[in-house]
Amino acid sequence: MTDRATELLDWYDSNRRRLPWRAEPGRASDPYAVWLSEVMLQQTTVATVKDYFARFMALWPTVDALAAAPLDDVLKEWAGLGYYARARNLHKCANAVVTDHGGRFPDNEAGLRALPGVGDYTAAAIAAIAFGEAAAVVDGNVERVISRLNRLEEELPGAKKSIKALTAAITPTKRPGDFAQAMMDLGATVCTPKKPKCLLCPWVKACAARAAGDAERFPMKAPKKEKPTRRTVAFWLIHDGHVLLERRAPKGLLGGMPGLFSTPWTERADFPAKPEWLDHKPSDDYWKPVDGTAKHTFTHFHLETRLVAAKASQRYNIENGFWHPLEALQDVGLPTVFKKMASLAAKG
């Protein structure tokens, strides 16, 4: 084991975060718990994930239980975590593990990477943390730590290959899972993006960026492209204490999730004019504009929504539509973007 690995593992044993999906140092973690947590943690904070993880484990404590659950139930419990393709892939992967692997996750990085929805990072994390394989695990925290440790002058995302190699070079064959989690914890609690706590770092003497006094320069990143803004008008149609919702297509953005009917989400300078959104209305009732604009940001664009509301004289049968009790709207599993739209109606 290298000096770097020994220093970090000694630090981890005393300073690690206690997280519900982790085993004690030196022990292998449950592959199902590792996989579930790693999928949830993609683009999401630990603080947010804890409650979702606990709820999923209570409802579906094994991969067999998750595979047997209806997809709609999984999507409903996922609501609010965002990036809903993760939930669909989660269910698909659970079924693959049960059907193709007898309910047991492959015990190596290559086999894990072949599962639906499991990419390089997740495969490496499960292999190291659950099965003790000396896989190089690189997330955003690790990118920052390695870039500063080596004062890497390459810009992300192009630097990913170099960071992976540098991580692999110091990953030990003994306790590789603890080492991976230690790297994550170091980045999350000490080697933070702003004002890193260098004096608390076990690698303070070895860190090239610390020696140069420019740790916050790293990791270097290529300039981000400005996100475009799309605009839409959504429909809030009420009848007898129920609201008309749409079940979105299984594939694509927010696939399979419930939401509000709306005009197409298009990049434009203003909102659709009345004649345009009337062409897309789901009824012949009188529509009244609701004050305010709902704003939401996705990975690749911003969305701004205006709402129009009406009271229906009957429950219309609309393709992909269903009526849901207003008093139980919080139970249907609306994604955050649609919760923001619904909040306009509550204020109006």
C-alpha positions as CSV (number, residue, x, y, z in Angstrom):
1,M,0.0,0.0,0.0
2,T,1.4,3.4,-0.9
3,D,2.0,6.2,1.6
4,R,-0.8,8.2,0.1
5,A,-3.3,5.4,0.6
6,T,-2.2,4.7,4.2
7,E,-2.4,8.4,5.1
8,L,-5.9,8.7,3.6
9,L,-7.3,5.5,5.2
10,D,-5.9,6.5,8.6
11,W,-7.8,9.8,8.2
12,Y,-11.0,8.0,7.1
13,D,-11.0,5.7,10.1
14,S,-11.3,8.7,12.3
15,N,-13.2,11.2,10.2
16,R,-15.5,9.3,7.9
17,R,-19.2,10.2,7.4
18,R,-21.6,7.8,8.8
19,L,-24.1,7.1,6.0
20,P,-26.9,4.5,6.0
21,W,-25.6,2.6,3.0
22,R,-22.1,2.2,4.3
23,A,-20.5,-0.6,6.2
24,E,-18.0,-0.2,9.0
25,P,-14.4,0.3,7.8
26,G,-12.8,-2.9,6.6
27,R,-16.1,-4.6,5.9
28,A,-17.9,-5.1,2.6
29,S,-21.1,-3.2,2.0
30,D,-24.4,-4.7,0.7
31,P,-24.1,-4.5,-3.1
32,Y,-27.8,-3.6,-3.4
33,A,-27.5,-0.7,-0.9
34,V,-24.4,0.5,-2.7
35,W,-26.0,0.4,-6.1
36,L,-29.2,2.0,-4.9
37,S,-27.3,4.9,-3.1
38,E,-24.9,5.5,-6.0
39,V,-27.8,5.8,-8.5
40,M,-29.6,8.2,-6.2
41,L,-26.5,10.3,-5.5
42,Q,-25.9,11.1,-9.2
43,Q,-26.4,14.8,-9.5
44,T,-28.0,14.8,-6.0
45,T,-26.7,15.7,-2.6
46,V,-26.2,13.3,0.3
47,A,-28.6,15.3,2.5
48,T,-31.4,14.9,-0.1
49,V,-30.8,11.2,-0.8
50,K,-30.9,10.0,2.8
51,D,-34.7,10.1,3.2
52,Y,-35.3,8.6,-0.3
53,F,-32.8,5.8,0.4
54,A,-34.5,5.0,3.7
55,R,-37.9,4.9,2.0
56,F,-36.8,2.7,-0.8
57,M,-35.1,0.3,1.5
58,A,-38.2,0.1,3.7
59,L,-40.5,-0.5,0.7
60,W,-38.1,-2.7,-1.3
61,P,-35.3,-4.1,0.9
62,T,-33.9,-6.4,-1.8
63,V,-33.2,-6.2,-5.5
64,D,-35.9,-9.0,-5.9
65,A,-38.5,-6.8,-4.2
66,L,-37.6,-3.8,-6.3
67,A,-37.8,-5.8,-9.5
68,A,-41.2,-7.1,-8.6
69,A,-42.6,-3.6,-7.9
70,P,-44.7,-1.8,-10.5
71,L,-42.7,0.8,-12.4
72,D,-45.3,3.4,-11.6
73,D,-44.8,2.9,-7.9
74,V,-41.0,3.3,-8.2
75,L,-41.5,6.5,-10.2
76,K,-43.9,7.8,-7.6
77,E,-41.5,7.3,-4.8
78,W,-38.7,8.8,-6.9
79,A,-40.6,12.1,-7.4
80,G,-38.6,15.1,-6.4
81,L,-35.2,13.5,-6.9
82,G,-35.1,14.6,-10.6
83,Y,-33.3,13.0,-13.6
84,Y,-36.1,10.5,-13.9
85,A,-34.3,8.3,-16.4
86,R,-32.4,7.1,-13.3
87,A,-35.6,5.6,-11.8
88,R,-36.5,3.9,-15.0
89,N,-33.0,2.4,-15.4
90,L,-33.1,1.5,-11.7
91,H,-36.1,-0.7,-12.2
92,K,-34.8,-2.1,-15.5
93,C,-31.4,-2.9,-13.9
94,A,-33.2,-4.6,-10.9
95,N,-35.1,-6.9,-13.3
96,A,-31.9,-7.7,-15.2
97,V,-30.1,-8.7,-12.0
98,V,-33.0,-10.9,-11.0
99,T,-33.6,-12.4,-14.5
100,D,-30.0,-12.7,-15.8
101,H,-28.0,-13.1,-12.6
102,G,-30.3,-14.9,-10.2
103,G,-30.7,-11.9,-8.0
104,R,-27.0,-11.4,-7.3
105,F,-25.0,-8.5,-8.7
106,P,-21.9,-9.3,-10.8
107,D,-18.9,-9.1,-8.5
108,N,-16.6,-7.3,-10.9
109,E,-16.4,-3.9,-12.7
110,A,-16.8,-5.3,-16.2
111,G,-19.9,-7.4,-15.3
112,L,-21.5,-4.5,-13.5
113,R,-20.9,-2.1,-16.4
114,A,-22.9,-4.5,-18.6
115,L,-26.1,-3.9,-16.5
116,P,-28.7,-1.4,-17.8
117,G,-28.1,2.1,-16.6
118,V,-24.8,1.3,-14.9
119,G,-21.9,3.5,-16.2
120,D,-18.2,3.5,-15.6
121,Y,-18.4,5.4,-12.3
122,T,-21.2,3.3,-10.7
123,A,-19.6,0.1,-11.8
124,A,-16.3,1.0,-10.3
125,A,-18.0,2.2,-7.1
126,I,-19.9,-1.0,-6.6
127,A,-16.9,-3.2,-7.5
128,A,-14.7,-1.4,-5.0
129,I,-17.1,-0.8,-2.1
130,A,-19.1,-4.0,-2.3
131,F,-16.7,-6.5,-3.7
132,G,-13.2,-5.2,-2.8
133,E,-12.0,-4.8,-6.4
134,A,-9.2,-2.2,-6.8
135,A,-11.2,-0.1,-9.1
136,A,-10.5,3.6,-9.6
137,V,-13.7,5.4,-8.5
138,V,-13.9,9.0,-9.8
139,D,-16.8,11.3,-9.0
140,G,-16.8,15.1,-8.8
141,N,-15.2,15.2,-5.4
142,V,-12.4,12.9,-6.5
143,E,-11.8,15.0,-9.6
144,R,-11.3,18.0,-7.4
145,V,-9.0,16.1,-4.9
146,I,-6.8,14.6,-7.6
147,S,-6.6,17.8,-9.7
148,R,-5.4,19.7,-6.7
149,L,-3.1,17.0,-5.4
150,N,-1.3,16.9,-8.8
151,R,-2.0,20.6,-9.8
152,L,-3.4,19.2,-13.0
153,E,-3.5,21.9,-15.7
154,E,-5.9,20.0,-18.0
155,E,-9.4,21.2,-18.3
156,L,-12.5,19.1,-17.6
157,P,-14.1,17.2,-19.2
158,G,-11.0,16.5,-21.2
159,A,-9.0,15.8,-18.1
160,K,-11.1,12.8,-17.0
161,K,-8.8,10.2,-18.6
162,S,-5.8,11.7,-16.8
163,I,-7.6,11.9,-13.5
164,K,-8.8,8.3,-13.8
165,A,-5.2,7.2,-14.3
166,L,-3.8,9.2,-11.4
167,T,-6.5,7.8,-9.2
168,A,-5.8,4.2,-10.3
169,A,-2.1,4.8,-9.5
170,I,-2.8,5.4,-5.8
171,T,-5.8,3.0,-5.3
172,P,-4.7,0.2,-3.0
173,T,-5.5,-3.5,-3.4
174,K,-6.3,-3.6,0.4
175,R,-9.5,-1.7,1.4
176,P,-10.1,-0.2,-2.0
177,G,-13.8,0.4,-1.1
178,D,-12.8,2.4,2.0
179,F,-10.2,4.3,0.0
180,A,-12.9,5.3,-2.6
181,Q,-15.3,6.4,0.1
182,A,-12.4,8.3,1.8
183,M,-11.7,10.2,-1.4
184,M,-15.3,11.2,-1.6
185,D,-15.4,12.3,2.0
186,L,-12.2,14.2,1.7
187,G,-13.6,16.2,-1.3
188,A,-17.0,16.7,0.4
189,T,-15.8,17.9,3.8
190,V,-12.2,19.1,3.5
191,C,-11.2,19.7,-0.1
192,T,-14.3,21.7,-0.9
193,P,-14.8,23.9,-4.0
194,K,-14.4,27.1,-2.1
195,K,-12.2,27.8,1.0
196,P,-10.8,24.2,1.3
197,K,-9.7,23.3,4.8
198,C,-6.2,22.4,3.8
199,L,-4.8,22.2,7.4
200,L,-7.2,19.3,8.1
201,C,-6.2,17.4,5.0
202,P,-4.0,14.2,5.4
203,W,-2.4,15.1,2.1
204,V,-1.6,18.7,2.9
205,K,2.2,18.2,2.6
206,A,1.9,16.3,-0.7
207,C,-0.6,18.7,-2.4
208,A,0.9,20.6,-5.3
209,A,-1.9,23.1,-5.4
210,R,-1.7,23.8,-1.7
211,A,2.1,24.4,-2.1
212,A,1.5,26.9,-4.9
213,G,-1.3,28.6,-3.0
214,D,-3.9,28.3,-5.8
215,A,-6.0,25.3,-4.8
216,E,-9.3,27.0,-5.8
217,R,-8.1,27.1,-9.4
218,F,-8.6,23.4,-9.6
219,P,-10.1,21.5,-11.2
220,M,-9.8,23.6,-14.3
221,K,-13.0,23.5,-16.4
222,A,-13.8,24.5,-19.9
223,P,-16.3,27.5,-20.1
224,K,-19.9,26.4,-19.8
225,K,-22.3,27.1,-22.6
226,E,-25.2,29.4,-21.7
227,K,-28.4,27.4,-21.2
228,P,-31.3,28.4,-23.5
229,T,-34.7,29.3,-22.1
230,R,-37.8,27.4,-23.2
231,R,-41.3,28.7,-22.6
232,T,-44.7,27.0,-22.3
233,V,-48.3,27.5,-21.2
234,A,-49.6,24.8,-19.0
235,F,-53.3,23.9,-18.4
236,W,-55.0,23.7,-15.0
237,L,-58.4,22.1,-15.6
238,I,-60.6,21.4,-12.6
239,H,-63.8,19.4,-12.2
240,D,-65.6,18.3,-9.0
241,G,-62.4,18.5,-6.8
242,H,-60.2,16.8,-9.4
243,V,-57.5,18.1,-11.7
244,L,-56.7,16.8,-15.1
245,L,-53.1,15.4,-15.3
246,E,-51.1,13.9,-18.1
247,R,-49.2,10.6,-18.0
248,R,-46.1,11.4,-20.0
249,A,-44.7,9.0,-22.6
250,P,-42.5,6.3,-21.2
251,K,-39.3,7.5,-22.9
252,G,-37.8,11.0,-23.0
253,L,-37.7,13.8,-20.5
254,L,-39.7,13.0,-17.3
255,G,-40.7,9.8,-19.0
256,G,-43.6,7.9,-17.4
257,M,-44.2,10.7,-14.8
258,P,-47.5,12.5,-14.2
259,G,-47.7,16.2,-15.1
260,L,-49.8,19.0,-16.5
261,F,-50.8,19.2,-20.1
262,S,-49.0,22.1,-21.8
263,T,-48.0,23.6,-25.1
264,P,-44.6,22.3,-26.5
265,W,-41.6,23.4,-24.5
266,T,-39.9,25.5,-27.1
267,E,-37.0,27.9,-27.1
268,R,-38.5,31.3,-27.7
269,A,-38.3,34.9,-26.6
270,D,-41.9,35.1,-25.2
271,F,-44.8,32.9,-24.2
272,P,-47.1,31.3,-26.7
273,A,-49.9,33.8,-27.7
274,K,-53.5,33.0,-27.0
275,P,-54.4,31.6,-30.5
276,E,-51.4,29.2,-30.3
277,W,-52.2,27.7,-26.9
278,L,-55.9,27.5,-27.8
279,D,-54.9,25.0,-30.5
280,H,-53.5,22.8,-27.8
281,K,-56.2,23.2,-25.1
282,P,-57.8,20.0,-23.7
283,S,-61.3,21.4,-23.4
284,D,-63.7,24.0,-24.8
285,D,-64.1,25.8,-21.4
286,Y,-63.1,29.4,-20.7
287,W,-59.4,29.7,-19.8
288,K,-58.2,32.4,-17.4
289,P,-54.5,33.3,-17.2
290,V,-53.0,32.8,-13.7
291,D,-50.6,35.4,-12.3
292,G,-47.0,34.5,-12.0
293,T,-44.4,32.4,-13.8
294,A,-43.0,29.1,-12.7
295,K,-39.3,28.7,-13.3
296,H,-37.3,25.5,-13.4
297,T,-33.8,24.5,-14.6
298,F,-33.0,21.2,-16.2
299,T,-29.5,20.0,-17.1
300,H,-29.5,21.6,-20.6
301,F,-32.1,24.3,-20.5
302,H,-34.3,26.7,-18.3
303,L,-38.1,26.3,-18.5
304,E,-40.5,29.2,-17.8
305,T,-44.2,28.4,-17.5
306,R,-47.3,30.5,-17.5
307,L,-50.5,28.8,-16.3
308,V,-54.1,29.1,-17.6
309,A,-57.0,27.7,-15.5
310,A,-60.6,26.6,-16.2
311,K,-63.4,24.8,-14.6
312,A,-64.7,21.9,-16.7
313,S,-68.4,21.1,-17.0
314,Q,-67.6,17.4,-17.3
315,R,-64.6,15.0,-17.0
316,Y,-63.2,15.0,-20.5
317,N,-61.5,11.8,-21.7
318,I,-58.2,13.0,-23.0
319,E,-55.5,10.6,-24.4
320,N,-52.9,10.0,-21.8
321,G,-54.9,12.0,-19.3
322,F,-56.4,11.1,-15.9
323,W,-58.3,12.9,-13.2
324,H,-56.7,13.1,-9.7
325,P,-58.2,14.4,-6.5
326,L,-56.9,17.8,-5.6
327,E,-56.7,17.0,-1.9
328,A,-54.3,14.1,-2.7
329,L,-52.2,15.9,-5.2
330,Q,-49.1,15.5,-3.0
331,D,-49.5,11.7,-3.3
332,V,-49.4,11.4,-7.1
333,G,-45.7,11.8,-7.4
334,L,-45.5,15.1,-9.4
335,P,-41.9,16.0,-10.5
336,T,-40.7,19.3,-9.0
337,V,-41.2,21.2,-12.3
338,F,-44.9,20.4,-12.2
339,K,-45.2,21.1,-8.5
340,K,-44.0,24.6,-9.3
341,M,-46.7,24.9,-11.9
342,A,-49.3,23.7,-9.5
343,S,-48.2,26.2,-6.9
344,L,-49.2,29.0,-9.3
345,A,-52.8,27.6,-9.3
346,A,-52.8,27.5,-5.5
347,K,-51.8,31.2,-5.3
348,G,-54.2,32.2,-8.1
